Amino acid sequence: MTTRMLLLADTHVPKRARRLPDEVLTAIDEADIVIHAGDWVDAATLDLFESRSRAFHGVFGNNDGPELRARLPEIARLSVEDVEIAVIHETGAATRREDRMDAAFPGVDLLVFGHSHIPWDTVSPAGMRLLNPGSPTDRRRQPVCTMMWATIDGADIEATLVHVR
């Protein structure tokens, strides 16, 4: 079985964007699983994700207030096919990130994170895949806004960064 996951983070609605781009909404509808790595900013966006997603997993970020923190965990964990996944908002500095995450998340095959708005796709020394989808609404120092598709087939993980218009 193949599972298509939509990875998002740092939507920052309505502070950085008034609404989610239509391309993001369509992707939410198409995904088998939607994962959001924090910094929602408002509960209405979380409500929208929960109502449109077939399966949803998310965490709170540093810009999320008490209402979102009451509804979302700091770390989410799930299993998809033969892949153990963890989701967290912030992983700290890019320097030695893979080593730190190996120590923090033993046994995890895929770590999804956000915070920096910088897309990231690496493999740690222990073999953990680290993916940051960037932001679909706030590109910061990046040339474009982004989101990511991750496809899991057994234990194989394929990731594709998508530019959001």
C-alpha positions as CSV (number, residue, x, y, z in Angstrom):
1,M,0.0,0.0,0.0
2,T,1.2,3.5,-0.8
3,T,0.4,6.4,1.5
4,R,0.5,10.1,0.4
5,M,1.1,12.6,3.2
6,L,0.9,16.3,2.9
7,L,3.5,18.0,5.1
8,L,2.9,21.6,6.1
9,A,4.2,24.0,8.8
10,D,4.2,27.7,9.6
11,T,0.9,28.7,8.1
12,H,0.7,31.8,10.3
13,V,-2.9,32.6,9.3
14,P,-4.1,35.3,9.6
15,K,-0.9,37.1,10.5
16,R,1.3,36.3,7.5
17,A,-1.6,35.5,5.1
18,R,-5.3,36.2,5.3
19,R,-6.1,32.7,4.2
20,L,-4.6,29.5,2.9
21,P,-3.8,29.3,-0.8
22,D,-6.3,27.3,-2.8
23,E,-3.5,25.0,-3.8
24,V,-3.0,24.0,-0.1
25,L,-6.7,23.4,0.4
26,T,-6.8,21.1,-2.7
27,A,-3.8,19.2,-1.4
28,I,-5.4,18.8,2.0
29,D,-8.5,17.2,0.3
30,E,-6.2,14.9,-1.8
31,A,-3.9,13.6,0.9
32,D,-4.3,10.3,2.8
33,I,-2.7,12.0,5.8
34,V,-2.1,15.6,6.6
35,I,0.7,16.6,9.0
36,H,1.2,20.1,10.3
37,A,4.4,21.0,12.2
38,G,3.1,24.0,14.1
39,D,2.7,27.8,14.1
40,W,-0.9,27.9,13.1
41,V,-1.6,31.2,14.9
42,D,-5.4,30.8,14.9
43,A,-7.8,28.0,15.9
44,A,-9.9,28.5,12.8
45,T,-7.1,27.2,10.6
46,L,-6.8,24.1,12.8
47,D,-10.6,23.6,12.5
48,L,-10.3,23.8,8.8
49,F,-7.5,21.2,8.6
50,E,-9.4,18.8,10.9
51,S,-12.7,19.2,8.9
52,R,-11.0,18.6,5.5
53,S,-8.4,16.0,6.3
54,R,-9.0,12.2,6.0
55,A,-6.4,11.8,8.7
56,F,-4.7,14.6,10.5
57,H,-1.7,14.9,12.9
58,G,-0.3,18.2,14.1
59,V,1.6,20.0,16.9
60,F,1.7,23.5,18.3
61,G,4.5,25.9,17.6
62,N,6.1,28.8,19.4
63,N,3.6,31.3,17.9
64,D,0.5,29.3,19.0
65,G,-1.4,30.5,22.1
66,P,-3.2,28.7,24.9
67,E,-6.2,27.6,22.8
68,L,-4.0,25.8,20.3
69,R,-1.7,24.4,22.9
70,A,-4.7,22.9,24.7
71,R,-5.8,21.1,21.5
72,L,-2.4,20.0,20.1
73,P,0.6,18.2,21.6
74,E,4.2,19.5,21.5
75,I,5.3,16.2,19.8
76,A,3.0,13.9,17.8
77,R,3.9,10.3,16.9
78,L,2.3,8.0,14.4
79,S,3.1,4.9,12.4
80,V,2.5,4.7,8.7
81,E,3.1,1.3,7.0
82,D,6.6,0.4,8.3
83,V,7.6,4.0,9.1
84,E,7.7,5.5,12.6
85,I,7.1,9.2,12.4
86,A,7.5,12.0,14.9
87,V,6.4,15.6,14.4
88,I,7.8,18.6,16.3
89,H,7.8,22.3,15.6
90,E,11.4,23.3,16.5
91,T,14.6,21.4,16.3
92,G,17.1,24.2,17.1
93,A,20.0,25.3,15.0
94,A,20.8,23.6,11.7
95,T,24.3,22.9,12.9
96,R,24.5,19.2,14.1
97,R,20.7,19.0,13.8
98,E,20.8,15.4,12.6
99,D,23.0,14.2,15.5
100,R,20.7,16.0,18.1
101,M,17.6,14.5,16.6
102,D,19.0,11.0,16.5
103,A,19.6,11.4,20.3
104,A,16.1,12.9,20.9
105,F,14.1,10.5,18.7
106,P,15.6,7.0,18.8
107,G,13.7,4.5,16.7
108,V,12.1,7.2,14.6
109,D,12.4,6.8,10.8
110,L,10.9,10.2,9.8
111,L,11.0,13.5,11.7
112,V,8.8,16.3,10.4
113,F,9.5,19.8,11.7
114,G,9.0,23.5,11.0
115,H,9.9,26.8,12.6
116,S,12.6,28.1,10.2
117,H,10.4,28.4,7.0
118,I,13.4,26.8,5.3
119,P,12.7,23.5,3.4
120,W,15.0,20.7,4.7
121,D,15.5,17.2,3.5
122,T,18.4,15.2,5.0
123,V,19.2,11.8,6.5
124,S,20.8,11.5,10.0
125,P,23.7,9.3,10.8
126,A,21.3,6.8,12.3
127,G,19.2,6.8,9.1
128,M,16.4,9.1,10.2
129,R,14.9,11.2,7.4
130,L,14.4,14.9,8.5
131,L,11.8,16.9,6.5
132,N,10.8,20.5,6.9
133,P,8.2,21.6,4.3
134,G,8.9,25.3,4.7
135,S,5.9,27.6,4.7
136,P,3.0,27.9,2.2
137,T,2.2,31.4,3.3
138,D,5.4,33.1,4.5
139,R,8.5,32.5,2.4
140,R,10.8,34.8,4.6
141,R,14.2,34.5,3.0
142,Q,13.2,31.8,0.6
143,P,12.5,32.5,-3.1
144,V,9.0,30.9,-2.9
145,C,6.4,29.6,-0.4
146,T,6.5,25.8,-0.1
147,M,4.8,22.6,1.1
148,M,5.9,19.0,0.8
149,W,4.4,15.7,-0.3
150,A,5.9,12.6,1.3
151,T,5.0,9.2,-0.1
152,I,5.5,6.1,2.0
153,D,5.5,2.6,0.4
154,G,6.4,0.0,3.0
155,A,9.6,1.4,4.5
156,D,10.5,3.7,1.6
157,I,10.0,7.4,1.9
158,E,10.0,9.7,-1.1
159,A,9.7,13.5,-0.6
160,T,8.8,16.2,-3.1
161,L,9.0,19.9,-2.3
162,V,6.1,21.9,-4.0
163,H,6.2,25.6,-4.7
164,V,3.0,27.3,-3.7
165,R,1.8,30.2,-5.8
